[in-house]
Amino acid sequence: MRRLPQGRRGAKHAVGPALNGVVDRAIASAEGFKYSKPLTDLGTGGGIWDSAALHAFLEDPKGFAPGTKMSFAGLKKAEDRDAVIAWLSTFAD
């Protein structure tokens, strides 16, 4: 089994927000990153990047947050989404 890399210490925002600590964090809450309004609305509405929300977003970003600027088409296979969420879980704060 291939070992997944750990999140980078001191990760910085780029095209997207730094992903350290994203699992179980409030949606659109990474300080200093400018999110699109649909994601900001989900976050201020109490949305959390739990497993269910991450699965939905990773499967269909535009369906999860209509109007998002995210250009990623999504991952159709559940096992691919599971692997990404497991990888994201290794990213420390």
C-alpha positions as CSV (number, residue, x, y, z in Angstrom):
1,M,0.0,0.0,0.0
2,R,1.3,3.4,-0.9
3,R,1.9,5.8,1.9
4,L,0.2,9.2,1.7
5,P,2.2,12.4,2.3
6,Q,1.5,14.5,5.4
7,G,0.3,18.0,5.1
8,R,2.9,20.7,4.8
9,R,3.8,22.7,7.9
10,G,3.1,26.3,7.3
11,A,1.1,25.6,4.1
12,K,0.0,28.7,2.3
13,H,-3.1,29.6,0.2
14,A,-2.6,29.4,-3.5
15,V,-5.4,28.9,-6.2
16,G,-7.3,27.3,-3.3
17,P,-7.0,27.5,0.4
18,A,-4.4,25.6,2.4
19,L,-5.9,22.2,3.2
20,N,-4.2,21.6,6.6
21,G,-7.0,20.8,9.1
22,V,-9.8,20.9,6.5
23,V,-11.5,17.7,7.7
24,D,-14.2,18.6,10.3
25,R,-13.5,22.4,9.9
26,A,-16.2,24.9,9.1
27,I,-16.7,25.4,5.4
28,A,-15.0,28.5,4.0
29,S,-13.2,29.2,7.2
30,A,-9.5,29.2,6.3
31,E,-8.4,32.7,7.5
32,G,-7.0,34.9,4.8
33,F,-8.5,33.1,1.8
34,K,-11.2,34.7,-0.4
35,Y,-13.9,32.1,-1.0
36,S,-16.7,32.3,-3.6
37,K,-20.0,33.5,-2.2
38,P,-21.7,30.0,-2.4
39,L,-19.0,28.5,-0.2
40,T,-19.0,31.5,2.2
41,D,-22.8,31.1,2.5
42,L,-22.4,27.4,3.3
43,G,-19.9,28.2,6.0
44,T,-21.9,31.0,7.6
45,G,-24.9,28.7,7.5
46,G,-23.0,26.3,9.8
47,G,-21.6,23.9,7.2
48,I,-18.8,21.6,8.2
49,W,-16.3,19.7,6.0
50,D,-17.3,16.4,7.5
51,S,-17.1,13.2,5.6
52,A,-20.6,13.6,4.0
53,A,-20.0,17.1,2.9
54,L,-16.6,16.3,1.5
55,H,-18.0,13.3,-0.4
56,A,-20.8,15.5,-1.9
57,F,-18.3,18.3,-2.8
58,L,-15.7,15.9,-4.3
59,E,-18.4,14.1,-6.3
60,D,-19.9,17.3,-7.8
61,P,-18.5,20.6,-6.6
62,K,-20.9,22.7,-8.7
63,G,-23.9,20.6,-7.5
64,F,-22.8,21.0,-3.9
65,A,-22.2,24.7,-4.1
66,P,-24.0,26.1,-7.2
67,G,-22.1,29.1,-8.5
68,T,-18.8,28.1,-7.0
69,K,-15.7,29.2,-8.9
70,M,-14.3,25.6,-8.5
71,S,-13.4,24.3,-12.0
72,F,-12.8,20.7,-10.8
73,A,-15.4,18.3,-12.4
74,G,-15.5,15.9,-9.5
75,L,-14.7,12.3,-8.7
76,K,-17.4,9.9,-9.7
77,K,-16.0,6.8,-7.8
78,A,-16.8,6.6,-4.1
79,E,-13.4,4.8,-3.5
80,D,-11.6,7.7,-5.1
81,R,-13.4,10.2,-2.8
82,D,-12.7,7.9,0.2
83,A,-9.0,8.0,-0.7
84,V,-8.9,11.8,-1.0
85,I,-10.7,12.2,2.3
86,A,-8.3,9.8,4.0
87,W,-5.4,11.8,2.5
88,L,-6.9,15.1,3.6
89,S,-7.3,13.6,7.1
90,T,-3.5,13.3,7.4
91,F,-3.0,17.1,7.0
92,A,-2.3,18.5,10.4
93,D,-3.3,22.0,11.4
